Amino acid sequence: MSTAGQTTWDRDRVENVVFGVLRWVTIVVLTLVSAFPFYYMVLLSIRLIQDVQLSPGSIVVGPGEIAVGAYTEVLKSVDDGGQGFVRLILVSSAVAVATVIVTLAVSIPGAYAVTRLRFFGRRQVDALFLAVYLFPAIVLAIPLFVVLSRLELRGSLFALVFVYVAQTVPVTLYMLRNYFDTIPVSLEEAAQIDGNGRLGVIWRVSLPLSRPALAATALYVFMIAWNEYLFALLFLVERRDRWTVSLGLSQLAGTIEIPTTVLMAGSVLLTAPIVALFFAGERLLVEGLTGGAEKG
């Protein structure tokens, strides 16, 4: 018995040591694979173009080799000889924030209704959410282009926000619906006994308990609106003063006159806000994405 117990203990100890080492090796490898492209992009953006041409594969830069000229050129206005990314970032921020606000304003009552109210076809609504979302964007591009052109809304930021809302509402409804399912009905019933109507229950009970899901949904919608390119190109290509940052970046990538360092600086400016938002709301994002996995 003692020999068998000793063998089991030794095997468990070996397995714990081996899997402990493999866990950290896996974490380090995945971190390097994920972070290196972004690191190299930042590295190229802070080097002089002649240094990049001489040693493009260098992954280390000394303090004396750091230059911010690429960022200066990207951020300067077009009238001053730059690329005007400040205006592009402001336009993209306005469009993304407006999309988040309108999407949540539509999705919250919609998801709550599907979760708590009983009506004909309720079971089919869930499938409809995902069915609409599964349509490729290119399939919707031509009909939307025709409709908005006839309404004389092409080139309007309002039309772009409308398209983004239509694109994001189905999946946000599905995400919020799963999270509302985890909120105990007894809490809402207690609020109704205290004299709250449906809107009061949503405002005082459902929304405070759903903050992780709301944060995850808002970040998801913001990322879509911030990075989207196809519809922005389709509706804003003729209105350069209303271009988003993704259109501005595609302009940098489409010409040989723009140095690689300037292109990388623009890429960093496009990526950095999303990375910052992700790390700022990481805890809420994880809770929101996993909160609907099981019912509470």
N, C-alpha and C positions, 0 to 999 in steps of 0.2 A: 504493500500500500504506500509505504513511504517513497519507494522508488518511482512508482507511478505518479504520485503527487509531485515529486521533484521534477519528473520529466515534463508534466503538464505546466508546472510553474516556469521551467526554463523555456518551453515553447512559447508560452504567453509573453514572457519577457522579450524573447527574440522578435516575436511578431510586433510587439509594441514599439521596440526600437526601430525595426525596419520600416514599419508604416509611418512612424513619426518622422524619420528621415525623408521618406518618399513624399510625405505631405509637404514638407518645407521645400524640397526640390521642385515639386510640381508648382507650388505657389510662386517660387522665384522664376521658374521658366515662363509661366503664363504672364507674370508681371512684366518680364523683359520683352516678351513677344508683343504685348499690348502697348507698352509704354515707349518702346524704341522708335516706332514710326513718328510719334508725336515729338519725341526728343530730337530726332534728326531733322524734322521740319523746323523746330525752333532754332536748332543749330544753324541750319542754312539761312534762316532769316536774319541772324545777327552777325553773319560773316560778310566780308567784302566779296563782290562778284569775282574779282581776279583771284582771290584766295580759293574760292570754290572751284574755279576753272583749273587751277594748278593742282589742288588735292581734293577732289570731290568726295573721296571716301574717308576723309578724316572725321573722326567722331569726337575729337577733343579740341577745344579752342582755348587759347590762353587769354588772360584778362586784357592784354594789349591788343588783341585781334577782334574784340567785340565792337560792333558798329551798329548803330540804330538808324542809319540812313534809309534803309528799306522801309521801316515803319514811318519815318517822316514823309517819304514819298507817297506811301499808301494813304496816310491820313490827311495830307494836304488836299485842299480843294482843287478841282479841275482847272479853275481859273488861275491858280497859282502853280500849275504844272504838275500837280499830284493826281491821285486816283479818286479822291473824294469819298473815301470809305467812312468818314464820320457821318455824312448824310445817309449813306447806304445803311449803316448800322442803326441810325435813328429810325429810318423807314422800316427796316426789318423788325426792330424792337416794337414799334407801334403796331405793326401788323400781327406779330406773334402775341402780344399782350391782348389785343382786341380779340383775336381768335380764342385765346384761353378764356376770357371773360364770357364771351357769347356761348362758347361750347359748354362751359360749366352751367351757365344760366339755363340752357336748354336740357342738358343731360341730367342734372340733379332731380328736377321734378319728374322727368321721364323715367329715370331709373327707379325712383321711389314708387311711382305709379305701377310699374311692372312688378315690383317686389311686393307691395302691400295691397293693392287694389285687385278686385276680381272683376274681370270683364271677358267678353267673348273673344277668343283668339289669343288669349294671354300666353299660352304655351308656344304658339307659333312665332311670337314676337322675338324671342331669344334667337331662334334660327334666322329670322329676318335680319337682325342686327349684323350677324356675321356674314350672311349672304351678301348684303349690301357692301360690306367692307372688303369682301373678297374680289370685287370687280376691279380689274387693273385700272390705274389712273388714265392710261392712254385710251381706254374704251370710252371714258367720260369726257375726254378732252374736246373732241369735235362737237358733240351736242352742246356742251357748255359754251364753247366758242361761238357757235351759231346763235344760241339764245341770248348771250350777253351782248353780242354784236348788234342784234336786232333791238335790244333794249338800250343801246348806246351806252353801255357800261364798260366796254372794253377800255383798258387803260386806267380804270378806277381802282383805288385801293379797297374801296368798299366791296367791289365785286370779288376781289381776291380773297378778302376775309370771308365772304359768303361761301366761296368755293372751299376754302380750308375748313370752315365749320361743317359743311356738308360731308366733307371727307373724314372728319374726326369724330363726329357725333356718334355713328354706329358703334365704334369700338369703345368709346368712353361710356356710353350707355351700358355696354356689356360689363365693363370693369366695375362701374359703380353699382350696378345691379347685384353682382356677386358680393360686394362688400356690404351693401344694405341687408343682404340675406343673413349676415352674421350678427346683426344687431338684434338683441332679444326683443320680441314683440311686447313683453311685459313692461319694458321701460316706456314704450310709446303709449301703452294703455294707461300707465300711471300718469303720464303727462296729460292725457285726454281727460282723466278723472279730475285733474287739477284745473280743468277748464280750457285747455289749449285745443285749438282746432288743428286741422291737418297742417296748415302752414306753420303754426306755432310748434307743432311736434317736429317738423323738419328743421326749423330754425334752432330750437332749443335742445333737441335730443339727437336727431340723426346727423346733422352737420358737425357738431362738436365731436361726436364719436367717430366720424368719418374723416377726420383731418388727414391721417396718413394716406387714405385712398384718394382724397382730393389733391394732396400734394403730388402723388405719383401720377395722377391723371393730368394735372396741370403741366407738370414737367414733360410728360409724353406729348401733349398737344403743342407745347412751346417748341419742342425739338422738331416736330413735323413742320410747323409754320416757319421756323427759323431756317431750316435746311432745304425746304422745298424749292425745286428749280423749274419743273415742267410747266406748271400753271403760271408761275411768275413770268417765264419767258413768253408764254402764249398770250397773256393779257397785258403785259407791260412793256413789251419789246419796243413799241413805238414811243413810249413815254420815259425817256432816259432819266428825267428828274424824279421819277417814282420807282426807280429800280431798287430791288432788294440786294442784300449783300451777296447772295448766291449768284445773282446775275452779274454783279460787279466782279466777282472772282472768276466767273467763266470768261469775262472779257480779258482779264489778265492772262488766263491760260490759252487764249485763242490767238495770241500774237507773238511773234518772235522778237519784237522790239522790247518787250518787258523782261528784265533780268529775272533769273530764277529766284534770287533773294527777295525781290519785291513780291513775286507770286507766293513764296512761302510765308512772307509777312502777312499777306492777305489771308492765307489759309489759317494762320495762327489766330488772327482776329475773328475769323468765322467760327473756329473751334473752341476758343477759350471760354466764351460765355456759357456754352453748354457744359463744358467740363466743370466750371466753377459752380453752376447751378446743381449739377449732379452731386458734387462733394458737399455742398451746403445742405442739400436735402436728402443725403444718402440714407439716413435712419428712417425718415418718413417714407422715402421711396421703397425701401425694403419691406417695411410694415404694410404699405399700401398694396404692393404686388403680391404679398403672401397672405394678407388678411382674409381674402376671400377663398382660400384653399379649403378651409374647414368651417363649419358652422359653430358659433359660440353658444 
